[in-house]
Amino acid sequence: MAFPFAVRTSVEVVEEGQVLAPKFDASGLIPVVTTDAATGELLMHAYMNEAALLKTIETGEAHYYSRSRQQLWHKGATSGLVQRVQQLLIDDDQDCLWLRVVVAGSGASCHVGYRSCFYRQIAVGHGASDDQPLTISFTETAKTFDPVAVYGDAPNPTQL
């Protein structure tokens, strides 16, 4: 199979052209933000390598590259919470992707059981204290699924 991505020959080709010429980083990865297609809610941030991007384009389902496991990852293959891509966008200099998806099942995208991986917030406008660490608070209080029932009780390497 021929290389499916265009060569990045000029700023004009990258920013104004009609060919896909993604810029993968030194590790061969490109960042991806994933949102709910209907609501716009931010669900997760991950990375793709060339194989993951091609598989996503080919299947219409989100595939990522797991940095912790060093392997291709079909989102939802274990949990059933498959992300069906409604729209795949690339930014102006083609170094970041945006997936707009519909999530199967309970609609959750976080392996911890919450709908979104962004289920905690950091208070802004407060200075750090030398004797107390900064804290975060929950924005979601109910999990949409039980991760132990889905994945078992093995610790997730991304959590360590």
C-alpha positions in Angstrom: 0.0 0.0 0.0 1.3 3.5 -0.8 1.9 6.0 1.9 -1.6 7.5 2.5 -0.5 10.9 3.8 0.9 13.8 1.8 4.4 15.1 2.3 4.5 18.3 4.2 6.2 20.4 1.5 5.1 23.9 2.3 3.1 25.9 4.8 0.6 26.5 2.0 0.1 22.8 1.4 -0.4 22.1 5.1 -2.6 25.1 6.0 -4.5 25.8 2.8 -4.2 22.5 0.8 -6.7 19.7 0.4 -4.3 16.8 1.3 -3.9 15.1 4.6 -0.4 15.7 5.8 -0.5 15.2 9.6 2.5 16.2 11.7 3.3 13.4 14.2 5.7 14.3 17.0 9.2 12.8 17.6 7.5 9.7 19.2 5.2 9.3 16.1 2.1 10.5 17.9 -0.5 13.2 17.3 -2.8 14.5 20.1 -6.5 13.9 19.8 -9.4 15.6 21.7 -12.7 13.8 21.6 -16.1 15.3 22.2 -19.7 14.2 22.2 -21.0 14.9 18.7 -24.5 16.0 20.0 -23.5 18.1 23.1 -19.9 19.2 22.5 -18.9 17.9 25.9 -15.2 17.1 26.1 -14.9 13.4 26.7 -11.2 12.6 26.6 -7.7 13.5 25.3 -5.5 10.8 23.8 -3.0 10.2 21.1 -2.9 8.4 17.7 0.0 7.0 15.7 -0.2 6.5 12.0 -1.8 3.1 12.4 -4.5 4.4 14.8 -5.4 7.3 12.5 -5.6 5.0 9.5 -7.7 2.5 11.4 -10.1 5.2 12.6 -10.5 6.5 9.0 -11.0 3.0 7.7 -13.5 1.8 10.3 -15.3 4.9 11.5 -14.6 3.9 15.1 -12.0 5.6 17.3 -8.7 3.9 17.6 -5.9 5.4 19.7 -2.3 4.6 20.6 -1.8 3.7 24.3 1.4 5.2 25.5 1.3 3.2 28.7 0.8 -0.1 26.9 2.7 0.8 23.8 0.0 -0.6 21.5 -2.9 0.3 19.3 -6.1 0.6 21.3 -9.7 0.3 19.9 -11.7 2.4 22.2 -14.5 0.3 23.7 -13.2 -3.1 22.6 -13.2 -4.3 26.2 -16.0 -2.2 27.7 -18.4 -2.1 24.7 -18.3 1.7 24.9 -17.2 2.1 21.3 -16.8 5.6 20.0 -18.4 5.9 16.5 -16.9 8.9 14.7 -19.3 11.4 13.4 -16.7 13.9 12.3 -12.9 13.9 12.2 -11.3 17.3 12.1 -7.6 18.4 11.9 -6.3 21.8 12.9 -4.8 24.4 10.7 -1.2 23.1 10.9 -2.3 19.5 11.0 -0.7 18.6 14.3 -3.9 18.0 16.4 -7.0 16.0 15.7 -10.6 16.5 17.0 -13.0 13.6 17.0 -16.7 14.2 17.4 -18.2 10.9 18.4 -21.3 9.0 19.6 -20.5 6.6 22.4 -22.2 3.2 22.5 -23.7 1.8 25.7 -23.9 4.1 28.7 -22.1 6.9 26.8 -19.1 6.9 29.1 -15.6 7.4 27.8 -13.6 7.3 31.0 -12.1 4.0 32.1 -12.6 5.1 35.7 -16.4 4.9 35.1 -17.3 8.6 34.6 -18.8 9.9 31.4 -15.9 12.2 30.7 -12.2 11.8 31.6 -12.4 15.5 32.8 -14.5 14.8 35.9 -12.5 17.0 38.3 -11.7 20.7 38.4 -8.9 22.9 39.6 -9.9 26.1 41.4 -8.3 29.1 39.8 -7.6 32.5 41.3 -6.0 31.0 44.5 -2.3 31.1 45.3 -0.5 27.9 46.3 0.3 27.4 49.9 3.7 26.0 51.0 2.2 23.7 53.6 -0.8 22.4 51.7 -0.9 20.8 48.2 -3.4 22.2 45.7 -6.7 20.3 45.7 -9.2 19.4 43.0 -12.9 18.8 43.2 -15.3 16.5 41.4 -17.6 17.9 38.7 -19.2 14.5 38.2 -20.4 12.6 41.2 -22.0 9.4 39.8 -20.2 6.9 37.6 -22.0 5.6 34.5 -20.5 2.1 34.9 -18.6 0.0 37.3 -15.0 -0.2 36.0 -14.2 -3.3 38.2 -17.1 -5.2 36.7 -16.0 -4.2 33.2 -12.2 -4.4 33.5 -11.6 -6.5 36.6 -9.6 -5.3 39.6 -6.2 -5.0 38.0 -4.7 -1.5 38.4 -4.6 0.5 35.2 -1.0 1.4 34.4 -2.0 5.0 33.4 -3.1 5.6 37.0 0.4 4.9 38.5 
